[in-house]
Amino acid sequence: MRILLSNDDGIYAPGLQALHDAVKDLGEVTVVAPASEQSAVGHAITLSDPIKARPIQRNGSFSGYAVGGTPADCVKLAVCALLPQKPDLIISGINLGPNTGISVIYSGTVSAATEGTVLGIPSMAISLASYLQPRWDVAARAARQLAQHIARAGLPPDTLLNVNVPNLPADQIKGFAVTRMGRSRFVEKFDRRTDPQGNVYYWMDGDLELLGDVTDTDIDAVNHGYVSLTPIWFDLTHREALPIFRQWRLDWKTD
Amino acid sequence: MRILLSNDDGIYAPGLQALHDAVKDLGEVTVVAPASEQSAVGHAITLSDPIKARPIQRNGSFSGYAVGGTPADCVKLAVCALLPQKPDLIISGINLGPNTGISVIYSGTVSAATEGTVLGIPSMAISLASYLQPRWDVAARAARQLAQHIARAGLPPDTLLNVNVPNLPADQIKGFAVTRMGRSRFVEKFDRRTDPQGNVYYWMDGDLELLGDVTDTDIDAVNHGYVSLTPIWFDLTHREALPIFRQWRLDWKTD
């Protein structure tokens, strides 16, 4: 099995190292990850600038490429230019911090797995639901078990697996839960400041707010000690809204 | 009616000016747009850097802010910090080039409207389906008609309207078509080069390839001379895949 690893925290992030160490004996593993941190870049790609790719060899550890681009760039470039053969599995992570609820749409970690899915390769994003004292070993264990399972069972077409792991000791994890993306939003606060030249700038900050019913959501599962498994795709059509728009009966006016 | 305009081509883009001129008499219009081009940034937001916002006054034309950030940053900052009151409608565009099919997930234009929807404000993204000899007047006419309609009819909750206008004379447009996001993918080509210092870099390029049935898709509607109206949301859960994952019956292993 050929496995491609990427992330959005950058090629030297400890979560990526932990992921690598957890799956390195499952096949031929290559790392193609951003040269610098790319958190919250969403599904950005680099079209108007060149993309640099530098071979990386970490002694006794992984080999691969540090890419001067976004997580989606890394996966595109790896699959279409850097790797001699298409990988059988792409894993993005392990992200420092959860990618549940609305965070999914801002997540570079998820976007790397989305790009893999667009390219027709089974792909998984994995995140550890804490920013403090991360238990990489627990998330790495989940990544390994899921990689082995996907190697046997595959993934449905056009579907990536978004995994979030509670930051708990392994023996306190209650199991896996299949979930939907929870409804939530950031309540933004912008801190307004003035630089020494008199220019106004803002720092974005905010708190996550849960919305609606939390049953079966990724957020709720992680809060209750389960590893959440959310099937994600990239068809953004809101099908239930189609009939509403069909009732609009708009006429195109040329006068 | 208070209307907020944004885009991803930057505050001095002709498509934004055309949009402004088309809707300026419908209410109180403010422009908050990126200071520089932000195409293909997806739903990126700026968390680890400050965001500059500079007031702009174009003589005899629009007033607003040029923001040193992404389209999603612009909408967040406008709604949460710059505007005295929440807008009643957000319009993002007019983008130079289509945002149909898979392009939607990379689109900064769509991401501005997505952010508006996350913030609970009726939002629309509008794009002109050509890069050459853009007929801004035709797309602007569509924007105006749709803005007036949304002001009366509203939009369903959690749903933004993604509009794509064929680059045809107004009298050759066949009407509006309610569509789904078409299935397509980019077939990437990476052009490998070496800089004067010997570093390898790549230019990304590619062609769009249609996949599957095109019936009722945005791509097909635009190709046949219709203004496509696609309801888009941000719940990426692939609901049809949930039962497949529920059959996995994975046990969490602690040994």
Contacts between the chains, C-beta under 8 A, distances in Angstrom:
chain1	res1	chain2	res2	distance
A	37	B	48	7.2
A	39	B	47	6.5
A	39	B	48	7.0
A	40	B	44	6.5
A	40	B	45	5.0
A	40	B	46	7.6
A	40	B	47	4.9
A	41	B	41	7.7
A	41	B	42	7.1
A	41	B	44	4.5
A	42	B	41	7.1
A	42	B	42	3.8
A	42	B	43	3.4
A	42	B	44	4.4
A	42	B	45	7.3
A	42	B	72	7.5
A	42	B	111	6.8
A	43	B	42	3.4
A	43	B	43	6.4
A	43	B	105	5.0
A	43	B	106	5.7
A	44	B	40	6.5
A	44	B	41	4.5
A	44	B	42	4.4
A	44	B	44	4.7
A	44	B	106	7.5
A	45	B	40	5.0
A	45	B	42	7.2
A	45	B	106	5.6
A	45	B	204	7.1
A	46	B	40	7.6
A	46	B	204	6.5
A	47	B	39	6.5
A	47	B	40	4.9
A	47	B	204	6.1
A	48	B	37	7.2
A	48	B	39	7.0
A	48	B	40	8.0
A	50	B	193	7.4
A	50	B	201	4.2
A	50	B	202	6.5
A	50	B	203	5.7
A	51	B	190	8.0
A	51	B	201	6.2
A	51	B	202	4.8
A	51	B	203	7.6
A	51	B	204	6.5
A	52	B	199	6.1
A	52	B	200	7.1
A	52	B	201	4.7
A	52	B	202	7.9
A	53	B	200	5.9
A	53	B	201	7.2
A	53	B	202	6.5
A	54	B	199	7.2
A	54	B	200	7.7
A	68	B	201	7.9
A	72	B	42	7.5
A	72	B	106	7.9
A	73	B	204	7.4
A	76	B	188	5.4
A	76	B	190	7.9
A	76	B	204	6.9
A	77	B	190	6.2
A	77	B	202	6.1
A	77	B	204	7.7
A	80	B	188	4.5
A	80	B	189	7.4
A	80	B	190	5.5
A	81	B	190	3.9
A	81	B	192	6.6
A	81	B	202	6.1
A	102	B	118	6.5
A	102	B	234	7.2
A	104	B	236	5.8
A	105	B	43	5.0
A	105	B	114	7.0
A	105	B	234	5.2
A	105	B	236	7.1
A	106	B	43	5.7
A	106	B	44	7.5
A	106	B	45	5.6
A	106	B	72	7.9
A	111	B	42	6.8
A	114	B	105	7.0
A	118	B	102	6.5
A	118	B	105	8.0
A	118	B	185	5.6
A	119	B	185	7.6
A	141	B	253	7.5
A	142	B	252	8.0
A	145	B	250	7.0
A	145	B	252	7.8
A	145	B	253	6.2
A	146	B	250	7.7
A	149	B	248	6.7
A	149	B	250	6.2
A	153	B	248	6.7
A	156	B	238	7.5
A	156	B	241	4.6
A	156	B	244	5.2
A	158	B	238	7.3
A	159	B	238	4.9
A	159	B	241	4.6
A	161	B	245	7.7
A	170	B	254	4.8
A	171	B	254	5.0
A	173	B	252	5.3
A	173	B	254	7.5
A	174	B	252	7.3
A	175	B	250	7.7
A	175	B	251	6.9
A	175	B	252	4.6
A	176	B	248	7.6
A	176	B	250	4.7
A	176	B	252	6.3
A	178	B	242	6.0
A	178	B	245	4.4
A	178	B	246	5.0
A	178	B	248	7.6
A	180	B	235	7.6
A	180	B	237	4.2
A	180	B	239	7.2
A	180	B	242	7.1
A	181	B	235	5.7
A	181	B	236	5.7
A	181	B	237	4.6
A	183	B	235	7.5
A	185	B	118	5.6
A	185	B	119	7.6
A	188	B	76	5.5
A	188	B	80	4.5
A	189	B	80	7.4
A	190	B	51	8.0
A	190	B	76	7.9
A	190	B	77	6.2
A	190	B	80	5.5
A	190	B	81	3.9
A	192	B	81	6.7
A	193	B	50	7.4
A	199	B	52	6.0
A	199	B	54	7.2
A	200	B	52	7.1
A	200	B	53	5.9
A	200	B	54	7.7
A	201	B	50	4.2
A	201	B	51	6.2
A	201	B	52	4.7
A	201	B	53	7.2
A	201	B	68	7.9
A	202	B	50	6.6
A	202	B	51	4.8
A	202	B	52	7.9
A	202	B	53	6.5
A	202	B	77	6.1
A	202	B	81	6.1
A	203	B	50	5.6
A	203	B	51	7.6
A	204	B	45	7.1
A	204	B	46	6.5
A	204	B	47	6.1
A	204	B	51	6.5
A	204	B	73	7.4
A	204	B	76	6.9
A	204	B	77	7.7
A	227	B	252	6.9
A	229	B	245	5.7
A	229	B	248	7.8
A	230	B	237	6.3
A	231	B	237	6.6
A	231	B	238	4.2
A	231	B	239	8.0
A	231	B	241	3.7
A	231	B	242	6.2
A	231	B	244	7.6
A	231	B	245	5.8
A	232	B	236	4.6
A	232	B	237	6.7
A	232	B	238	6.2
A	233	B	236	6.4
A	233	B	238	4.0
A	233	B	241	7.5
A	234	B	102	7.2
A	234	B	105	5.2
A	234	B	236	7.2
A	235	B	180	7.7
A	235	B	181	5.7
A	235	B	183	7.5
A	236	B	104	5.8
A	236	B	105	7.1
A	236	B	181	5.7
A	236	B	232	4.6
A	236	B	233	6.4
A	236	B	234	7.2
A	236	B	236	7.5
A	237	B	180	4.2
A	237	B	181	4.6
A	237	B	230	6.3
A	237	B	231	6.6
A	237	B	232	6.7
A	238	B	156	7.5
A	238	B	158	7.3
A	238	B	159	4.9
A	238	B	231	4.2
A	238	B	232	6.2
A	238	B	233	3.9
A	239	B	180	7.2
A	239	B	231	8.0
A	241	B	156	4.6
A	241	B	159	4.6
A	241	B	231	3.7
A	241	B	233	7.4
A	242	B	178	6.1
A	242	B	180	7.1
A	242	B	231	6.1
A	244	B	156	5.2
A	244	B	231	7.6
A	245	B	161	7.7
A	245	B	178	4.4
A	245	B	229	5.7
A	245	B	231	5.8
A	246	B	178	5.0
A	248	B	149	6.7
A	248	B	153	6.7
A	248	B	176	7.5
A	248	B	178	7.6
A	248	B	229	7.8
A	250	B	145	7.0
A	250	B	146	7.7
A	250	B	149	6.2
A	250	B	175	7.7
A	250	B	176	4.7
A	251	B	175	6.9
A	252	B	145	7.8
A	252	B	173	5.4
A	252	B	174	7.3
A	252	B	175	4.5
A	252	B	176	6.3
A	252	B	227	6.9
A	253	B	141	7.5
A	253	B	145	6.3
A	254	B	170	4.8
A	254	B	171	5.0
A	254	B	173	7.5
